Amino acid sequence: MEASTLPRKRLPAAWAVLAVALALLFVLVSAVALLAWNSYQDAIERSRARVLTATQVVSTHVEWLTTTSLLLMEEMDHVVGSDINTLRPDAEAELALHLRHMPPGVSVSLADPSGRVVYSTAEGAATSGLGEAYGLTVAQLTHDRPWYVSAMVKDPGSGERVFLIAQRVERGGTLAGEVIVRIPVEVMSGVWRSLELGPGSTIGLLRDDGWQVARHPPVDTPSNLANYVLFTDYLKKNASGVYDAISPVDGETRIVGFRKVANAPLVVIASISRDFAMLRLREQMGQLALFLLPVIAGLVVLSVWVIRLLTRDEQMRASLAAAVERNNLLMREIHHRTKNNLQSVASLLKLQPIGDEAKAAMTSRIAAMSALHEQAYRSDQYSEVNLRDYLLTLIDTIRRSNPDHIDFETDLAEASVDRDLAQPLGLIANEVISNAVKHAFPGRDHGTITMTLAMIGSDRAQLVIADDGPGFTPTGKESGMGSRLIRAFAQQLGNDYSYARENGTRFAIRFPATPGASDT
């Protein structure tokens, strides 16, 4: 394995998975939050639209109620003679006919200027009239205020919660009495049920001075809401609208719609409890939570599982990297020791009592093998050899051990060969160059040896070694050690080599190789 294949330092994969899981969780939570917010806004808008529509319905009902009450009071004024203590003979029948078109429990009464009731369609009618309606007397029904709506009162006779609509009766331009229509507060319950605004909802009728006239669900005593935000703010700006508020009556938080009643000093309100308005949203969020919680739990479990796997993988990768580094150190040490041993062998060889020529040849061959080991431990490449660097090292070694009058020229392309092919190729180059040094320049004081390396395809290279000597054409039967070594090593490279005489001797050999890049 080469040093360049070691795992590079990077962000641990476990942290990357954790970051992705957190990002997914953030996106999921953000999407749910956005959905919840949009659903919340939608629920609020639907509720606001409902209460505004409800005020229109209640206002229409109140308009009808006041109109029919005024008609009933006019009919009472019509059936009374010049003396309010006497009625026309058919008065009761006519009044009963009108009351049939009114809500149940509605009655009409006639009172004299002192407020004493002289006639009433209600059983057990009270003897007082508007005096019960917060101190209003008959004399206070003037030309400027000919009719009046009371706040909610409790009927003295039945104890029922009612509100009164009173109208001035005149005879000869002077006050003769009053006609009072008594309307139970309970008439609002039917309207409330028809609106289906849900639990906690209310509808109500207020006077324009803030007093409560009617409400459902009912209250025991009326309140004056003149200082309430409805009257201090909203009604001053618009005749109708919607606002959120805490009820001053029961403290419930509601979405409230209001509307002024046309042609009457009245304001209607309708409200929805905010809890009920959010009920559907809570149900939806609950259903969504039932779906999301397992998804989030699954995401967490999956993330933990993947992180554990990746942590284990990182540990294995770290162990592998350490093992690779140890192997590289061992390989460098082995190649360094091998080179040193070869140099020791070369040194011992020089001490042997053999011929100088044989001694030099063997020393150069040992140097060629030593150069390969040096190239390996210096480059940390053990499976392949950078051929250009190896050949340059080899030429430098040969140059140092040969005459100075020989020049070496190189043109070496970047190429890599398998380690098993590099050594025979180096020994071939050593033998060819040694032969050229020995035989190409007899009697000359200068010579040139040229080495060229080029790729001749995607998977083959050609090495050419040429000299400018007289030329030599081998027959293939040479018996010298160098020639035999060249033939033997060429067999390992595919035996694709040739000699030619081109202004000297030209040796070319072709062998498997791959394009490479310099390590420098």
C-alpha positions as CSV (number, residue, x, y, z in Angstrom):
1,M,0.0,0.0,0.0
2,E,1.3,3.5,-0.8
3,A,1.4,6.4,1.6
4,S,-0.9,8.4,-0.6
5,T,-3.8,6.0,0.0
6,L,-3.9,6.6,3.7
7,P,-7.2,8.0,5.0
8,R,-7.1,11.8,5.2
9,K,-8.1,13.6,8.3
10,R,-11.6,14.8,8.1
11,L,-14.7,15.5,10.2
12,P,-15.7,12.2,11.9
13,A,-18.6,10.6,10.1
14,A,-20.5,10.2,13.4
15,W,-20.5,14.0,13.8
16,A,-21.6,14.4,10.2
17,V,-24.5,12.0,10.8
18,L,-25.4,13.8,14.0
19,A,-25.4,17.1,12.2
20,V,-27.6,15.7,9.4
21,A,-30.0,14.2,12.0
22,L,-30.2,17.5,13.9
23,A,-30.7,19.3,10.6
24,L,-33.5,16.9,9.7
25,L,-35.0,17.3,13.1
26,F,-34.8,21.1,12.9
27,V,-36.5,21.0,9.4
28,L,-39.2,18.7,10.7
29,V,-39.8,20.8,13.8
30,S,-39.8,24.0,11.8
31,A,-42.3,22.5,9.3
32,V,-44.5,21.4,12.2
33,A,-44.2,24.8,13.8
34,L,-45.0,26.5,10.6
35,L,-48.0,24.2,10.1
36,A,-49.2,24.8,13.6
37,W,-48.8,28.6,13.2
38,N,-50.7,28.6,9.9
39,S,-53.4,26.3,11.5
40,Y,-53.6,28.6,14.5
41,Q,-54.0,31.7,12.3
42,D,-56.6,29.9,10.2
43,A,-58.5,28.8,13.3
44,I,-58.5,32.4,14.6
45,E,-59.6,33.8,11.3
46,R,-62.4,31.2,11.0
47,S,-63.6,32.1,14.6
48,R,-63.5,35.8,13.9
49,A,-65.5,35.3,10.7
50,R,-68.0,33.2,12.7
51,V,-68.6,35.7,15.4
52,L,-68.9,38.6,12.9
53,T,-71.6,36.5,11.1
54,A,-73.2,35.7,14.4
55,T,-73.5,39.4,15.3
56,Q,-75.3,39.9,12.0
57,V,-77.8,37.2,12.9
58,V,-78.3,38.5,16.5
59,S,-78.6,42.1,15.2
60,T,-81.3,41.0,12.7
61,H,-83.2,39.2,15.5
62,V,-83.0,42.2,17.8
63,E,-84.1,44.6,15.0
64,W,-87.1,42.3,14.4
65,L,-87.8,42.2,18.2
66,T,-87.7,45.9,18.7
67,T,-89.7,46.6,15.5
68,T,-92.4,44.1,16.5
69,S,-92.4,45.6,20.1
70,L,-92.9,49.1,18.8
71,L,-95.8,47.8,16.6
72,L,-97.3,46.1,19.6
73,M,-97.0,49.3,21.7
74,E,-98.6,51.3,18.9
75,E,-101.4,48.8,18.8
76,M,-101.8,49.2,22.6
77,D,-102.0,53.0,22.2
78,H,-104.6,52.4,19.5
79,V,-106.9,50.2,21.6
80,V,-106.8,52.6,24.5
81,G,-109.4,55.3,24.5
82,S,-109.0,58.9,25.6
83,D,-109.0,57.6,29.1
84,I,-106.2,55.1,29.5
85,N,-108.2,53.4,32.2
86,T,-110.7,52.1,29.7
87,L,-110.0,49.8,26.7
88,R,-112.0,49.1,23.6
89,P,-114.1,46.0,23.8
90,D,-112.0,44.1,21.2
91,A,-108.7,45.3,22.7
92,E,-107.7,42.0,24.3
93,A,-108.4,40.1,21.1
94,E,-106.3,42.4,19.0
95,L,-103.5,42.4,21.5
96,A,-103.6,38.6,21.7
97,L,-103.3,38.5,17.9
98,H,-100.2,40.6,18.0
99,L,-98.6,38.7,20.8
100,R,-99.0,35.4,18.9
101,H,-96.2,36.8,16.6
102,M,-93.9,37.5,19.5
103,P,-91.5,35.1,21.4
104,P,-93.1,33.1,24.2
105,G,-93.3,35.0,27.5
106,V,-93.6,38.5,26.0
107,S,-96.3,40.6,27.5
108,V,-97.5,44.2,27.2
109,S,-98.7,46.5,30.0
110,L,-100.3,49.9,30.3
111,A,-99.3,52.3,33.1
112,D,-100.6,55.6,34.2
113,P,-98.4,58.7,34.6
114,S,-97.7,57.6,38.2
115,G,-96.3,54.3,36.9
116,R,-99.2,52.2,38.3
117,V,-100.1,49.4,35.9
118,V,-103.7,49.7,34.8
119,Y,-103.7,46.8,32.3
120,S,-101.4,43.9,31.5
121,T,-101.5,40.8,29.4
122,A,-99.2,39.0,31.9
123,E,-100.6,37.1,34.8
124,G,-99.7,38.5,38.2
125,A,-98.3,41.7,36.7
126,A,-96.4,44.0,38.9
127,T,-98.0,47.3,40.0
128,S,-94.9,49.3,39.0
129,G,-93.5,50.0,35.6
130,L,-90.2,51.6,34.7
131,G,-89.4,52.4,38.3
132,E,-87.9,49.0,38.4
133,A,-85.7,49.8,35.4
134,Y,-83.0,51.7,37.3
135,G,-85.2,54.5,38.5
136,L,-86.7,55.6,35.2
137,T,-90.1,57.2,35.7
138,V,-92.9,57.8,33.2
139,A,-92.2,61.5,33.2
140,Q,-88.7,60.9,31.9
141,L,-90.2,59.6,28.6
142,T,-90.1,62.9,26.7
143,H,-90.7,64.1,23.2
144,D,-86.9,63.7,22.7
145,R,-87.0,60.2,24.1
146,P,-90.4,58.8,23.3
147,W,-89.3,55.2,23.8
148,Y,-86.8,53.5,25.9
149,V,-85.0,50.1,26.5
150,S,-84.2,49.2,30.0
151,A,-81.3,47.3,31.3
152,M,-81.9,43.7,32.5
153,V,-84.3,43.7,35.5
154,K,-85.8,41.0,37.7
155,D,-89.6,40.8,37.4
156,P,-91.0,41.7,40.9
157,G,-93.8,39.2,40.5
158,S,-92.2,36.1,38.9
159,G,-88.5,36.8,39.6
160,E,-87.8,36.2,36.0
161,R,-85.0,38.1,34.3
162,V,-86.5,40.5,31.7
163,F,-85.8,43.7,29.9
164,L,-88.4,46.3,29.1
165,I,-89.2,48.4,26.1
166,A,-91.4,51.4,27.0
167,Q,-93.1,54.1,24.9
168,R,-94.7,57.4,25.9
169,V,-98.5,57.7,25.5
170,E,-100.0,61.1,24.9
171,R,-103.5,62.4,24.9
172,G,-104.1,66.0,23.7
173,G,-100.4,66.6,23.6
174,T,-99.9,65.8,27.2
175,L,-98.4,62.7,29.0
176,A,-101.1,60.2,29.6
177,G,-99.0,57.1,30.5
178,E,-96.7,54.5,29.1
179,V,-96.9,51.3,27.2
180,I,-94.4,48.7,28.4
181,V,-93.4,45.5,26.5
182,R,-91.9,43.0,28.9
183,I,-89.4,40.6,27.1
184,P,-87.8,37.6,28.9
185,V,-84.0,37.5,28.6
186,E,-84.5,33.8,27.8
187,V,-85.5,34.8,24.2
188,M,-81.8,35.0,23.5
189,S,-81.3,31.3,24.2
190,G,-82.9,30.2,21.0
191,V,-80.7,32.4,19.0
192,W,-77.6,31.2,20.9
193,R,-78.5,27.6,20.2
194,S,-79.1,28.2,16.5
195,L,-75.6,29.8,16.1
196,E,-73.8,26.7,17.5
197,L,-70.8,28.7,18.6
198,G,-69.8,26.0,21.0
199,P,-69.2,25.7,24.8
200,G,-68.2,28.9,26.5
201,S,-69.7,31.1,23.8
202,T,-72.1,34.0,24.6
203,I,-74.4,36.4,22.8
204,G,-75.6,39.6,24.4
205,L,-77.5,42.8,24.0
206,L,-76.1,46.1,25.4
207,R,-77.5,49.6,25.6
208,D,-75.3,52.3,24.0
209,D,-74.5,53.6,27.5
210,G,-72.9,50.3,28.5
211,W,-75.7,48.6,30.5
212,Q,-76.4,44.9,29.9
213,V,-79.9,44.3,28.5
214,A,-79.8,40.6,27.8
215,R,-77.2,37.8,27.8
216,H,-77.0,34.1,27.2
217,P,-75.9,32.4,29.3
218,P,-77.7,34.7,31.7
219,V,-76.2,36.5,34.6
220,D,-77.9,37.3,37.9
221,T,-77.4,41.1,37.8
222,P,-76.5,43.3,34.9
223,S,-73.2,45.1,34.6
224,N,-72.3,48.5,33.3
225,L,-69.6,48.0,30.6
226,A,-69.2,51.7,29.8
227,N,-65.6,51.6,30.9
228,Y,-65.0,48.3,29.0
229,V,-62.7,48.4,26.0
230,L,-65.7,47.8,23.7
231,F,-67.1,51.2,24.5
232,T,-63.8,53.1,25.2
233,D,-62.1,52.0,22.0
234,Y,-63.8,49.8,19.4
235,L,-67.2,51.3,19.1
236,K,-65.7,54.8,18.8
237,K,-63.9,53.6,15.6
238,N,-66.3,51.2,13.9
239,A,-70.0,50.2,14.0
240,S,-69.0,46.5,13.8
241,G,-65.8,44.5,14.3
242,V,-64.0,41.7,16.2
243,Y,-61.5,41.8,19.0
244,D,-59.9,39.5,21.6
245,A,-60.6,40.1,25.3
246,I,-61.1,38.7,28.7
247,S,-64.7,39.0,29.7
248,P,-65.4,41.4,32.6
249,V,-68.4,39.3,33.5
250,D,-66.9,35.8,33.9
251,G,-63.2,36.2,33.2
252,E,-63.2,33.9,30.2
253,T,-60.9,34.7,27.3
254,R,-63.0,35.0,24.1
255,I,-63.0,36.2,20.5
256,V,-65.8,38.9,20.5
257,G,-67.7,40.3,17.6
258,F,-69.9,43.4,18.0
259,R,-72.4,45.3,15.9
260,K,-74.6,48.4,16.4
261,V,-78.3,47.7,15.9
262,A,-79.7,49.9,13.2
263,N,-82.3,52.5,14.4
264,A,-82.0,51.5,18.1
265,P,-79.7,52.6,20.9
266,L,-78.4,49.0,21.2
267,V,-75.3,47.0,20.5
268,V,-75.2,43.2,20.0
269,I,-72.2,41.0,20.8
270,A,-71.4,37.4,20.0
271,S,-68.3,35.6,21.3
272,I,-66.5,32.3,21.0
273,S,-64.4,30.8,23.8
274,R,-60.7,30.8,22.7
275,D,-60.4,27.3,24.1
276,F,-63.2,26.1,21.9
277,A,-61.7,28.0,18.9
278,M,-58.5,26.1,19.5
279,L,-60.1,22.8,20.1
280,R,-59.9,21.6,16.5
281,L,-56.3,22.8,16.3
282,R,-55.4,20.9,19.5
283,E,-57.0,17.8,18.0
284,Q,-55.1,18.2,14.8
285,M,-51.8,18.8,16.7
286,G,-52.6,15.8,18.9
287,Q,-53.1,13.6,15.8
288,L,-49.9,15.1,14.2
289,A,-48.0,14.4,17.4
290,L,-49.2,10.7,17.4
291,F,-47.6,10.5,13.9
292,L,-44.5,12.6,14.6
293,L,-43.4,11.2,17.9
294,P,-42.7,7.7,16.5
295,V,-41.0,9.3,13.5
296,I,-38.8,11.5,15.7
297,A,-38.1,8.5,18.0
298,G,-37.2,6.4,15.0
299,L,-35.0,9.1,13.7
300,V,-33.2,9.3,17.0
301,V,-32.8,5.6,17.3
302,L,-31.6,5.3,13.7
303,S,-29.2,8.2,14.2
304,V,-27.8,6.6,17.4
305,W,-27.4,3.3,15.6
306,V,-25.7,4.8,12.6
307,I,-23.4,6.9,14.8
308,R,-22.4,3.8,16.7
309,L,-21.7,2.0,13.4
310,L,-19.7,5.0,12.0
311,T,-17.9,5.4,15.3
312,R,-16.9,1.8,15.1
313,D,-15.9,2.3,11.4
314,E,-13.8,5.4,12.4
315,Q,-12.1,3.3,15.0
316,M,-11.4,0.6,12.5
317,R,-10.1,3.1,10.0
318,A,-7.9,4.7,12.6
319,S,-6.5,1.2,13.4
320,L,-6.0,0.5,9.7
321,A,-4.3,3.8,9.2
322,A,-2.0,3.1,12.1
323,A,-1.3,-0.4,10.7
324,V,-0.6,1.0,7.3
325,E,1.8,3.6,8.8
326,R,3.5,0.8,10.7
327,N,3.8,-1.3,7.5
328,N,5.2,1.7,5.7
329,L,7.8,2.2,8.4
330,L,8.7,-1.4,8.2
331,M,8.9,-1.3,4.4
332,R,11.1,1.8,4.6
333,E,13.3,0.1,7.1
334,I,13.5,-3.1,5.0
335,H,14.4,-1.2,1.8
336,H,16.9,1.0,3.7
337,R,18.6,-2.1,5.3
338,T,18.5,-3.9,1.9
339,K,20.2,-0.9,0.2
340,N,22.8,-0.8,3.0
341,N,23.4,-4.5,2.8
342,L,23.9,-4.3,-1.0
343,Q,26.4,-1.5,-0.4
344,S,28.1,-3.7,2.1
345,V,28.2,-6.5,-0.4
346,A,29.7,-4.1,-3.0
347,S,32.3,-3.0,-0.5
348,L,33.2,-6.6,0.3
349,L,33.3,-7.4,-3.4
350,K,36.0,-4.7,-3.9
351,L,38.2,-6.5,-1.4
352,Q,38.0,-9.8,-3.3
353,P,41.0,-10.8,-5.4
354,I,39.3,-10.8,-8.7
355,G,39.8,-8.9,-11.9
356,D,39.0,-5.2,-11.9
357,E,36.7,-5.4,-14.9
358,A,34.6,-8.1,-13.4
359,K,34.7,-6.3,-10.1
360,A,33.4,-3.1,-11.7
361,A,30.7,-4.9,-13.6
362,M,29.4,-6.6,-10.5
363,T,29.6,-3.4,-8.5
364,S,27.5,-1.5,-11.1
365,R,24.9,-4.2,-11.1
366,I,24.7,-4.1,-7.3
367,A,24.4,-0.3,-7.5
368,A,21.5,-0.7,-9.9
369,M,19.6,-2.9,-7.5
370,S,20.5,-0.6,-4.6
371,A,19.1,2.4,-6.5
372,L,15.7,0.7,-6.7
373,H,15.6,0.2,-3.0
374,E,16.7,3.7,-2.4
375,Q,13.9,5.0,-4.7
376,A,11.3,2.9,-2.8
377,Y,12.0,4.1,0.7
378,R,12.5,7.7,-0.3
379,S,9.2,7.9,-2.2
380,D,7.1,5.6,0.1
381,Q,6.0,3.7,-3.1
382,Y,6.3,0.0,-2.8
383,S,3.9,-1.6,-5.3
384,E,4.9,0.7,-8.2
385,V,8.0,2.5,-9.1
386,N,8.3,6.0,-10.6
387,L,10.4,5.0,-13.6
388,R,11.7,8.5,-14.4
389,D,13.0,9.1,-10.9
390,Y,14.6,5.6,-10.8
391,L,16.4,6.0,-14.1
392,L,17.7,9.4,-13.1
393,T,19.1,7.9,-9.9
394,L,20.6,5.0,-11.9
395,I,22.2,7.4,-14.4
396,D,23.6,9.5,-11.6
397,T,25.1,6.4,-10.0
398,I,26.7,5.2,-13.3
399,R,28.0,8.7,-14.1
400,R,29.9,8.9,-10.8
401,S,31.7,5.6,-11.5
402,N,32.6,6.3,-15.2
403,P,35.0,8.6,-17.1
404,D,34.2,12.3,-17.1
405,H,34.5,12.6,-20.9
406,I,31.1,10.8,-21.4
407,D,28.0,13.0,-21.4
408,F,24.5,11.7,-20.5
409,E,21.4,13.2,-22.1
410,T,17.9,12.3,-20.9
411,D,14.4,12.8,-22.1
412,L,12.3,10.9,-19.7
413,A,8.5,10.9,-19.6
414,E,6.5,10.3,-16.4
415,A,5.7,6.6,-16.2
416,S,5.2,4.0,-13.5
417,V,5.9,0.3,-13.6
418,D,5.2,-2.7,-11.4
419,R,8.0,-3.2,-8.8
420,D,8.6,-6.7,-10.2
421,L,9.4,-5.2,-13.6
422,A,11.5,-2.2,-12.3
423,Q,14.5,-4.2,-11.2
424,P,15.0,-6.2,-14.5
425,L,14.5,-3.0,-16.4
426,G,17.1,-1.2,-14.3
427,L,19.6,-4.0,-14.7
428,I,19.0,-4.0,-18.5
429,A,19.6,-0.2,-18.6
430,N,22.8,-0.7,-16.5
431,E,24.2,-3.4,-18.8
432,V,23.4,-1.4,-22.0
433,I,25.0,1.8,-20.6
434,S,28.0,-0.1,-19.3
435,N,28.5,-1.8,-22.7
436,A,28.3,1.6,-24.4
437,V,30.8,3.1,-21.9
438,K,33.1,0.2,-22.4
439,H,32.9,-0.3,-26.2
440,A,31.4,2.8,-27.9
441,F,34.1,5.3,-27.5
442,P,37.5,3.6,-28.1
443,G,40.3,6.1,-28.7
444,R,37.9,9.0,-28.2
445,D,38.1,11.8,-25.6
446,H,34.4,12.5,-25.8
447,G,31.1,10.6,-26.2
448,T,27.4,11.0,-25.6
449,I,24.9,8.5,-24.3
450,T,21.2,9.4,-24.7
451,M,18.3,7.9,-22.8
452,T,14.7,8.4,-23.8
453,L,11.5,7.2,-22.1
454,A,8.1,7.7,-23.7
455,M,4.6,6.2,-23.4
456,I,3.6,4.5,-26.6
457,G,0.1,3.7,-25.5
458,S,-2.2,3.8,-22.5
459,D,-0.4,0.7,-21.0
460,R,3.0,0.5,-22.6
461,A,6.2,2.5,-22.6
462,Q,9.5,2.4,-24.6
463,L,13.0,3.0,-23.2
464,V,15.7,3.9,-25.8
465,I,19.4,4.0,-25.0
466,A,21.6,5.3,-27.8
467,D,25.3,6.3,-28.2
468,D,27.2,8.2,-30.9
469,G,29.9,5.5,-31.2
470,P,30.7,3.4,-34.3
471,G,27.7,1.2,-33.9
472,F,27.1,-2.4,-33.0
473,T,24.7,-5.0,-34.4
474,P,24.4,-8.1,-32.1
475,T,23.8,-11.5,-33.7
476,G,21.9,-12.9,-30.6
477,K,24.7,-15.4,-30.0
478,E,26.9,-13.2,-27.8
479,S,28.2,-15.2,-24.9
480,G,29.3,-12.3,-22.7
481,M,27.7,-11.9,-19.2
482,G,26.2,-8.5,-20.1
483,S,24.5,-9.8,-23.2
484,R,23.2,-12.9,-21.4
485,L,21.8,-10.8,-18.6
486,I,20.1,-8.5,-21.1
487,R,18.4,-11.4,-22.9
488,A,17.4,-13.0,-19.6
489,F,15.9,-9.8,-18.1
490,A,14.2,-9.0,-21.4
491,Q,12.3,-12.3,-21.2
492,Q,10.8,-11.0,-17.9
493,L,9.6,-7.9,-19.7
494,G,8.0,-9.6,-22.6
495,N,11.1,-10.0,-24.8
496,D,10.1,-7.0,-26.9
497,Y,13.5,-5.3,-27.6
498,S,15.8,-4.5,-30.5
499,Y,19.2,-3.1,-31.6
500,A,19.8,-0.7,-34.4
501,R,22.7,1.1,-35.9
502,E,21.7,4.8,-36.2
503,N,24.8,7.0,-36.0
504,G,25.9,4.7,-33.3
505,T,24.1,1.9,-31.4
506,R,20.4,2.2,-30.5
507,F,18.8,-0.1,-28.0
508,A,15.0,0.0,-27.6
509,I,12.8,-2.1,-25.3
510,R,9.1,-2.0,-24.8
511,F,7.3,-3.1,-21.7
512,P,4.0,-2.7,-19.7
513,A,3.7,0.7,-17.9
514,T,1.2,3.3,-16.9
515,P,1.4,7.1,-17.1
516,G,2.5,8.6,-13.9
517,A,3.1,11.9,-12.1
518,S,6.3,13.0,-10.4
519,D,6.4,12.9,-6.6
520,T,8.3,16.1,-6.5
